[in-house]
Amino acid sequence: MKLPKDQFLSTVRVGDKGQIVIPKEVRDLFEIEPGDSLLLMADKKKGIAIVGFDGMVDFMDESIRQARKAQQEQKGEQK
């Protein structure tokens, strides 16, 4: 199966200490460097996702900003 160049499919093995190795192709694709922080999210039904921490912080900041704006607008409508 041929995947688009912005996608990657592979298996990884869990080591004795519970560690996995992120394949080089994926590290290159997402520009992951040694020392970078990644956010691991897990849901028993949906599985495990690993995302770049910096991007997640930006996403959360924007989500909070929009939620506060919506609250302020809602309070303004109630007056």
N, C-alpha and C positions, 0 to 999 in steps of 0.2 A: 504494500500500500504506500503510495507516494503522498506525503503531506506537504502543504504549502510551507514556504521557507520560514514563516513566522510561527510555526507549530512544531512540536516535538513529542514523540511518544517513545517511552522506554520503560523498562522495569529497573528497580533498584533493590538491593538486598540490605536488610537491616542487620547491622553488626552486633557483636556481643554486648556492646554498651548502648544499644538502641540507636546508634547513629546510622544515617544514610549518606551516600555521596550524591551530590547534585552533579549530573553529567556535565562535562565541559561545554558541550553544545548548548545546554540550557543556561549555564553561567554566562556564556558569551551572548546568547540571545537576550538575556535580561540584564546584562552588564553587571553581574554579581561579582564583587571583588572580596578577597579575604578581609575579614573584619566588618563587613556589612552586616546590618541587623535585618532579619527577616521576621515576619509575623506569622506564626503558625496558628491556624484556626481549625478546630475540630468539632464535629457534630456527629453523634453516634449514627444517625440515619443518613446524613448527607456525605460524610467522609471527611477527609483532611485537605486543607488548602494551605499553601505557603505563598505569602505575598510580600512584596517589598515593603519594609516598615516605613520608609520615608514617604512613599506614595500614599500609604494608609493614613499617616498622620495628616497629610494635606486633605485627604478625602474626609476624615473625621472633622477637621477644622471647618471645612466648607459646609458639612452637614449640620454642625452645631450652629454656624452662622445663619444658615437658612431657616433652621428650626426657631431660633430666637426672633428672626425677622417675621416669621409667620405668626408667632405668639404675639408680638407687638401689634401686628396688623389686626389680629383677632381681637385684642383688647381694645383697639381703636374703634372697631365696628360695634363693640358692645356698649360703648358710651353713648 
